[in-house]
Amino acid sequence: MNLETMKKGAIRTGITIAGGAVLLTALGFSLLGSGQTKDQLVMQIVNDALVNSHFEPKDIDDNLSEEVFISFLDNVDAGKRFFIEADVESLATHKTELDDQFRAGSSAFFDEAYTLMKKRFAEAEGYYKELLASPFDFTIDETYDTDFEADDWAADESELKDRWRRQLKLRILSRIYTDKLDATEEEPFDFDASETKARERELEVHNEWFNNLNDMQRMEWFGAYLNAFSLQFDPHTEYYPPRQQENFEIQMTGQLEGIGAQLRVRGEYVTVESIVTGSASWRQGDLEEGDKIMRVAQEGEEAIDVVGMSINKVVDMVRGPKGTVVTLTVKKKDGNTMEIAIERDIVELEATFARSVVIGEEEKIGYIRLPKFYVNFYDSENRNCADDVKAEIEKLKAQDVDGIIFDLRNNGGGSLQAAIDIVGLFIDRGPVVQVKNRRDGAQTYSDYNSGSTYDGPLVVMVNEGSASASEIVAAAIQDYGRGVVIGPQSTHGKGTVQNVFELDRVVGSRFADQKPLGAIKVTTQKFYRINGHTTQLQGVEPDVVLPYAYKYIAWGEKEYPTALEVDEIASTRYERVPQYDESVWNTARENSKMRVDTSAKFARIEAYAKWLEDQQDETVFNLNWETYQADEERRDEEAKQWDKLTRVEDSLYIYPLPSHLTMFESDSAKEEEYKRWYRGLSHDLYLREASYVMHDMQ
C-alpha cells in the first residue's frame, strides 16, 4: 500500500506538525507478509518510513548501527544504575549487527537486552529496599557525582550497589536538610526522626518508580529500541507505542476521553488528587479529592482490585470512550466505602487553550496567551487554536483595546495549518511559510482569506521555548513588518515539519490480530521564512532583545547532535506592509534598550545568567552531613540574591473579560485558577516591558 492513495483520509491518517516536513510517501507495504510478528511488522514500517519518507535519510549501515547501540543504552539506562561493564561488553558484541537485524525485522538484540534489563531491574529493586531498611552513616567523608555522562559503567554488582547507596544517601540528605529548613519552635528539627521519615518517603518514591518500570509493557521498551534508530535521523522522528500515542494525541488536542480526575499514588493506593472542573466526575458529584480507589469495574464486568497496582494501569482502566460507564469503589476520608458510577465524557485540559485579558489603566492593551498550536485532527468540529484566538481577538476588540500582545513564550508548536491560519488573523492575505520536501522544490503555504481579524498595533512575545509553529508565526509577522517581536537573542530554532501516522490506519484491515501498533512521527519537510531564510538552528531573532536567565546555557535545536543543517532558499513574492514607519520602530527599540540598560531588574537577570552558567560545573556533593549542610547553606545564601528575579513589585493592572466574570458566577474553582493567572501576569517583568514597547508604538 502507498500512502499517496490515502490522501482523502489524511486528517485521520497523517497529522502535519509544524516543526518538520511533508507527507510519508512510499512505505513498502507490498512487502508485508501476513505471517509476520508484531515486532517484524512495526520494524518494517519504521524502516520503510525512515528510508522512503524522511527528509534526509541516512545509510543504515555499521556506522549507524554503532550509534544506535550507544543511543539505546542511553535510552534505557542513562544514569548507569542498572547495567554493569560486563553487560555492556556482552551486548557490544552485536553493535555492528543492529542494521542487519533492523532490515531483516529481527528483534534478537533487543530480546537479549530486554531479558538482561528485567534481570537488572529486579536486582536494583533489591538494592534500594535493603539500603533504605537501615540508617545511613552521615559521618563518613565521601562524595557523589551527579554527572552520569562522565561515569564509566560500574565494574561489577558490588560497585553498582555502592552507586545506589551513595545516590540514595544524597537524596536522604536533601530531604533532611529541607526538614531542617522547615522546622519551627512548635516542631523543632530532630535529625534521627527526620532521617527515618526521609527513608520511608524515599522507599515510597522508589516503589512507585519500580512499579511503573515493571508495568511498562515490552512494546514500550521495544519503542525505545526503535527510537534509537529513528533519532539518528533527526531529533523529532520517533515511534510511539500505543500508550505513548494516546498521550501524544492528548497533548495535541488538549482533550481526552475519561472521567476528569487527576490521580496520583499515595502509598499502595491510587488517590484522587483533584477533579477537573466541568468534567464528568465534577458533574456526577460524588468523587472527591483524597478518595482512595480500591476497585474499578467496566460496564457489565466484574470489579478489579487495584490496590497496589501501578498508576499507569489504573489510568488505563479509568479512561475510556465517551458515553461508557466506569464504576469506582473508593475509600472516603472518613473511612467509609462508596461505589461511584461515572459516565465518561470529553475532558478538556483548560491550561492548553488560548485565553486573554486586558492590561493597563490609561491605555487598554489586549493580551492573548497561546500555550500550544492545538487542533483535533480526528474531529473537525472540536476546538482548534486558530478559531479560539480569533474569538479572543473579538472579545478584546469589544473592549476597545489600543493594541494586542500575543504571547507565544514556551509554546513548543503544534499544527502547521493552525500557524498559517493564525498569521492570517493579522494580515490581509498572502504567503506565510515555504515548505520543502526531499524530492520537490519549495511550496508556498498562504493565507487566502481576504481581510484580517485584527489590523492594529501588535507585539509578539517569544522566548527560547518558542519553537516550530511559534517560530513560523513570529517570523511571518516580522517579515511583513506587521508587528514587533520581543524576546531573548533567539527562539528555539526548530525549522522542520513532521507528519504523524497511526499505523493501525496505515495497514488498514490487515493485521487485525497485531493491533494496536502505535504511530510514527517522521520529519518529512523543512520550512523556511517567506524571505527564504531558515529558522532551523538559528531561530527567530527578535526586534527587541531582552536579557534572559538561560542566555549562557546550551539550549535549543542546535544542541541536538542529529539536528538537520542550516540552509536557505529563494524568497517567495510578498509585499511588506509595515505597521509603522522606520522612525517609530527605531524609537521603540531605542527606548527599550535604554530601559533595559538602566533597569536593576534586567541587570540582575544578566548577572544571574552568568551565575547559572557557573553552576553547571558543580555536580559533586559531599555526603557528610555537616559538610553537606554547610555547602547547601552557602548555595542557599548565593541563591537568595536571585529571589523573585523576574517579578516586578509595581504591578500591571489586569482586567478580567466579561466572559470571565460570567464564568466565575458558577465556577469558584475556575475563578481561583484565573485569579492566580492574573496575579502572575501583573508581576511579569517581560510583559511589562512588552506593554512599554506597545506604548512606544502608539
N, C-alpha and C positions, 0 to 999 in steps of 0.2 A: 504494500500500500504506500502511496506517495501523499504527503500532507498537502500537496497542491490541490488534490481532489477534495480536500476538506475545508476549503476556504469559506464555504457557506456557514459552517459551524464554528468559525474562528472565535466568536465571542465565548464559546464554551470550551474550545479546544486549545486555542493559542491566546495567551494573555501577553500583550505588549507592555513591557515595563520600561519607563524612561530611565535609562541608565545603561543602554546597550544597543542591539542591532535588529535585523528584520525577521523573517519567518523561517522556521525549520522547513527544509525543502525536500530532501530526498532520503528519508530513512529507508533502509533496505528491508522492508517488511516482507518482501517476497522470499527472503531467505529464512524467515522464521518457521521453524518446524513445529508441528503440533505436539511432538513428544518432549519438548524442552521443559526443563525445570524452571521454577520461578527465577532462580539466580541467573540461569542462562538467558532467559527471556529479557530480564531487566538489563543485564550486562550488554546484550547485543543492541538493545535500543539506545542505551547510553553511548556505546561505542559508535553507532551509526550517527547519533546526534553530534558527537564531538567531531567526527571525521567529515561528515557531509554538510553540516549546518553551522558550525562555529565560524565566526567572522574570520578568525586567523588560526586555522587548525595546525596542530603540530604533528610531527612524526611520532608515532607510538613505537618507540624503539628501546634499546637497552639503556640509553641515557635517560629517557623519560622514566623508565622503569625504576632506576635508582632514585630519582627524585620522588616518585610515588612511594617507594619504600620509606624514605625519610618522613614524608608528609603523613603517611598512615600512622607511624609510631607517634608522631606529634599529635595527631587527631585523637588517639586513644589513650595516650599516657604522656601528656605534655609536661606534667610535674615530675615525671620519672619516679613514681611512687608504687608502681606495680611490677614492671619488668626488671630483671637483673641482666648483667652483662652477658651471661651465658644464653639467656633467652634471645637477646638481640643478635648475638653471633649465630645462633641456630637459625633464626628467621632470615638473617642476611645471606644465607646460602642460596636463597631464592631471589635475591634483589634484582638480578638481571633477567628473571623469568616472568615477571609480572606482566610485561607487554604481551608475551606469547599467550599467557593464560587469559588475559583480557580479551584478546581477539578470538580465542577459542571458546570463550564462555565458561572457562574453568574457574571455580572458586577454591581450588586446592590450597593456595597460600592463605587465603582468608580463613578457611576452615581450620588450618593448623594454628593460625594466630588466635582465632576465636576460642579454641579449646584451651590454649595457654592463658588467654586473658581471664576466662572464667575461673581457672585454677588459681591464678594470682589474685583475683578479686576475693576469693574465699579466704586465702591466706592473709590478705591485708585486713579483712574483716576481723580475723582472729587477733591480729596485731593491735588494732586500736582498742578492742574490747579488753584485752589483757592489760595494755598500758594505762587505760583510764580507770582500771579497777583499784588502783592504789595511788597515794600521793607521789608527786614528783619531788626530786631533791633540787631546790632552788638556790642552794648554797654553792653549787659547783660553777666554776668559771668555764663556760663553753658557749659556742655561738651557733647560729643557724642562718644560712644564706638563702634568701627567698628568690634569688635569681636562678630559676631552674634551668634556663638555657645554658648557663655556664657549667652546670654539673655534668659529670660523667655518669653513666649508668652504674648503679650500685654493683660492687664486685660479687656479692653473694647475698643470701637471705639475711644474714646477720647484719650486714651494713644497711640493707634496705629497712630492716626493722628499726635500726638506730635512727635512720632518717625520719621514720614515722614518730619515734619517741621525741626527737627534737622539734619537729613540726608541731606536734600536739602540745608540747611544753610551751612553745611560743604562743599558741592560741590560748592556753590556760593563763599564761602571764598577762595577756591582753585583757582577758575577762576580769582577772583580779585587779588590775590597775584601774579599769573602768569602775569596778565596785568601790575602790578607794576614793575615786573622784566623786562618786555619788553618795558617799557616807554623810550622815548628819549626826547631830547631837543625840537625837532620838534613836537613831540606828547607826551606831559607830562602826567603824571598819574592824572586822575580825578576819585576820589573814586565813586561819585554818578553815573557818566556816565558808569564807569566800572561795577558797581553793576547792573545797568539797562541792560547793554549788557549781563552780565552773566546770569541774569534771563531769558532773551529772548533765549539765546543759550540753557540753561537748559530745557526750555519748548520745544524747537525743539527736543532735545535728548530724552526727556521723551515721547513726542508724537510719535516719531519713534518707541521707545521701546514698547509702548502700542499698536500701530498699528500692530506690529509683534505679540504681545501677542494675540490680538484679532483675528489675521489672522490664528493663529495656529489651525489646524483642530482638531476636537475631537479625531481623531485617533492618533495624535501626543501626546496628553495628556494621552490617553489610553496606548500608548507605554511607557510613564514614569511610569505608574502604573505597567505594566507587568515587567518593568526593576527593580522595587522594589523587585520583586520575583527573577528574574534572577541573580541580583547582590549579592544575598545571597549565591549563589553557588560559585562564584568567580568574580573578578573584570572585567573579559573580556567576560563574557557571557551576551549577550544583544539582545533584539529585536529591529529591525529597522523598523519603519513605512515607507511607500513608499517614502516620500520625503527624509528622512534620508538615506534610502537605496541608492538612487540616488547619494547623496553626498558622501557616503562611496565608491561607485564604482569609482567616480571621483578621490578620494584620492588614491585608489589602482592602477588605470591605468594611472593617470596623464593626462587623456583625458576626454573631454565631447563633446556633440553634441550641437552646438549653433552658435552664430554669432561672438564670440570672443571680447565682450565688457565687461569691468568691470564697474559695476553700483554701485551707492550709492545714498542715499536720501539727498536731499538739499531742505529744506522747504517742500512744497507739491509736489515737482517733484522728480521722479527718474531720475538721471542725469548720463551721461556717464563720468566716472572717467578717463578711459584710454582705448586704443584699443590694443588688443594683436597682436603683430607683426606676420604677415603671416596668420592671421585669415581671415574668410570670410568678416568681416567688413573692415579690413585693405585692402583686395584686391578690395572690392567694391568702397571704397574711399570717400564716402560722409559723413559717420557718423564720428563725431569729438568729441574730449574731450570738455566737457562743454555743449553738446547738451542736452536739456531737453525733455524727452519722454512724449508726450501728449496722443497718441493713439497707439494701437497695433492691427494689423489685421493678422489673419492667412490666408493662401492661399484660395481664393474663399469665404471668410467670411467677415462680416461687421467689421469695426474697433471698438474697445472697448476703451472708455475713461479711462486712468489710472492715471490721476491727483488725488493725494491724496490717491492712492492705496498703500498698503504695498509693500516693495521691494521684499518680497518672492513671492507674486502673480505676480508681473511684471516679475521677473526672470523665473517663471514657464511658462509664456506666451511667453517669448522671446526664451527660449530653445526649442529644438525640433529635430526630426530626420534629419540626414544628407540628403541633396537633397531637403528638403521642403523650402518654401519661407515664410518669415515673413516680413511684411511691418510696419515700424515705422514712425509715424508722429512726428517730432521733432521741437522744437523751437530753432533756432540758436542763437548764441551770439549777432548777430545784430538785433534780434527780428523777423526775417523772419521765416516762417514755411516751412518745406520741408517734402515730403513723400519719404522714402528710402526703397526700396525693397532689401532684402538680402537673398541669398540662403544659408541656414545653412550648416555647414561642421563640421568636427572633429576639435576641438580646443585642441592643446597640451599645457599643462602647463609646460613651459620650465624649471622652477625652480625645478621641480620634478626630472629631468633626470640627468644622470651621465655626468660629464664634466671634463676636465683635462687641465693642463698647465705644463710648465717646470720651475723649480726653480733653482736658483744658477748661479754662473759665472764659477768658476774653475771646479766644479763638476756640472753635469747636473742631477737633480733629478726630476723624474716624479711625479706629484701629481694628484690623482683622487678623486673627491668628489662624493659620492653617498648619496643623501638625503633620499632615501626610496627604499625598495625592491619591485619595481613596476612590474606588469605584467598585461596584458589584458586577463582576464580569458574567455572572450567571443569571442575573435578573435585572434587566434594564429599567424596571420600574422602581428599584430600590435607590437609595441615596447615592449621589456622586458629588465629588467636591466642587466641580465647576458650577453645578446648579446651586449648591449651598453657598458658595462665595458670592454668586450673583445675588442671592436672596439677602445676604448680609450687606452687600453694597446698597441694595434698595432700602434696607432699614436705615442705613447711615444717611443716605440722601434725604430720606424723610425727616431726618434731624437737622438738615441744612448744614452739614459739616463743611468746613473750609478746605479740607484735604483728607487723604486717606493714607495711613501707614499700613502696609501689607507685610506681616511678619512671617518669614519663612525660616527663622532660626531653628536649627536641629530638625528640619524637615528633610528626611533622607530620600524623598522621592516617591515614586509610585507609577501611576498610569501616564504614559506618553500622551495619549489623546486628551487626558484631563489637563495636562500642562498647556497644550495648544489651545484648548477651549478657554482656559483662564486668561492667557495672554489676550485672547480675543475679546475679553470683557473690557480691556483697557485700550485697544487700538480699533481703528475703523475696520480695516480688513488688510490682509497681506501675509507674506511668508513669516513663519515663526521659527522654524528649525529646519536644518538639512540633515538627511539621514542617508547613510551609505551602507550597503551590504557587501559581501565579499566578491560578488560576481558582477554587479551593475554599478553604474555611476550614481552620483548623489541624486536623491529625490528631495524636493522641497515640500514640506508639510505646512499648509497655510490655514489661516482663519478666513473663511469665505463669507462670513456674515457681515453685512453692511452695518455700519454704526457701532457704537460701543455702549456698554452699560455705564461706564464712568469715564469722563474725559477731563477731570480736574487734577489738581496737584497730587502727586503720588511719590511716596517713599517706600522702597522695598528693603526690609531688614534681612540680612543673612549672617551666617557665621560659618565656622569650619565644619559644622554638622549639616549644612545645607548642601544637598547632593542631587545629582541627576535631574529629575523633573524641576526641582527648585532652581537649579542652575540654568535650565532651559528658559524658565520664566524670567529670572534676573537678567540673563544675557539678552533676551529679546527686548525687554524694557530698556536696557542700556543702549542696545544698537539702534533702536528707534528714537532714542533721546526722550522717551516717554516719561521717565521719572528718574529719581536719584536712588542708586543702590548704596547702602551703607552697611559696613561690617568690618571684619578683620582683613589682613592682607590678601587673602583669597578664600574661596569656598573649598569644598572637599576635593573636587577635581575628578568627578566620575562622568565620563563622556561616552558611555556605552549603553546599548539598549538590549534588553533581554526579552525572550518570549518564553512563557511557561506553558507546558503541555501536560495535561492529565494523561497518563499512559493508558488508563482504562479506556478512555475515549479514543486514543490513538489506535489501539489494536481492535477497536470495535467489538463485535460479538464473539470474536475468537478468544481463547484462553480464559474462559469464564471461571474455570476452576483455579486459576492462578491469581485472580483479583482479590483485594486491591493491589495495584502495582506502584502507586505513588505518582510523582510528577517529576519532570525535569525542566530546569530553567537554563536556557542556553543564550550566551551572548552572540547575537546574530548580526548586529549593526553597530556602527559608531554614529554619534550625532555631532553636528557642527553648528556653530552660530550662523546666522544669515550672512554675516560678513566673511564666512569661510574659516574663521579661527575655531580652534577646538577648546573645550573645557577639560579634556582628558589630561590628567595630572596637574594642569595649570589652574583649573577652577575659573571662577569669575572674580576679577579684581574690582572691588567696589569703587564707586566715585568718591566716596568719603570713607577713609580708612581710619579705624579706631583701634587702640590698644586692646589686646585680648590676653586672657590668662595663659593660654596654651601656645603663645607665639613661638616659643623656643622648643616646644615638644614636637617630636616627629609624629605627624598625623596625616590623614588623607590618603587618597588613592596612590600617591607616589610611594607610599611605604609598603605597598604590596609588591613582592618580587615578581609576580607574574602579570602585573598590570600591563595593558596594551600601551604601545608607544604613542607619542605625540605626532600628529601630522596635521596638515591644513589642506583645504580645498578652495576652489574659486568662490568668490562671493556670489550669492544669488541677487537678483534685481529687487531692490526695495528702496523705499523713499523714507529718509529720516523725517520725523515730524516732531522736532524739539518742542517740548512743553514751554521752554523758556529760552531767551537769547543767551549768548555766551556770558555776558556780564553777570546775569543772575546766577548761573552755575558757578562762576568763579567766586562770586561773593559768598555763596553758601559754603563752598569748600574752604575758603579762607577763614570765614567766621568759625567754622567747625574746628579747623586746625588751631586757631587762636584759643578757643575754649579748651580744647584738649591739652594744649601745651601749658596752659595756666591752671589746669584742674588738678587739685591734690588727689582726687579720687583716681583719675587716669594715671597719675604718676605712681600711685600705689599699685595699680594693676601692672604697670610696666615692671616695677620692682618685684612684684610677686611672680611674674612670668620668669624672671631671671632666677629667683629663689627656687621656683618649682623645677627649673632645669637642673639645678644643683642637686635637688633631692632624688633625681632619677638614679644616681650612683650609690645612694645609701640603701643597700639591700641586706647588710649583715646585722643581726640583732644578737645582743648578749642575753643569755638565758639565766644569768644570776639575778635574783630578784632585786637586790639593792642596786646593781648596775643598770638593769633594765629600767627600774623606776626612775633613776637619775637621768637616763637617756631620754625617756618619754617626757619627763618634766621639762627637759631642755627643748625637745621638739615642740611641746605644747606652748612653751613660752615664745618660741620663734613664730609659731603659727598664729598666736593671739593677735599679732600685728595685722593679720590679714582677715580678721573677723569682719563680716558684712562688707566684703570687698566691693561688690557691685550694687550695694544698696544705698540709695540716697535718702537723706533724712527729710529734706523739704519735698514732700511727696507731690506727685501729679494728681490732679483731680480726675477721678474716674466716675463716669455716669453710666449706670445700667440703662439698657434699652427698655422701652415699654414692654416688649415681649418678655424680658427677664422678670420684670415685676409681676406680670400676669402669671408666669410660671411659678414664682415664689409663693403665690397665694395658696397653691395646692401641693407644694413640694418643699418642705423645710430642709430636706437633705440637699437638694439642688441649690437652695438658697445659700446654705453654708459653704458648699463647694465653690459656688460662683464668688462669694464674698472673699474666700481665700485667694481666688484668682485675681480679683480686683486689688487686694492688698499687695500681692506680688507685683502687679503691673505698676502700682502707684509709686513703688520704691525702686523701679528698674532703671539703673543708670543709663543703659543703652537706649531704652525707649525715650528717656528724657532728652538725650542728645538728638534722637531722630525727630522729636517734636520741635526742637530748636531749628534743625535743618528745614523742617517743613515751614516754620515761621519765616525763615530767611528767603524762602522761595515764593512767599505771597506777593 
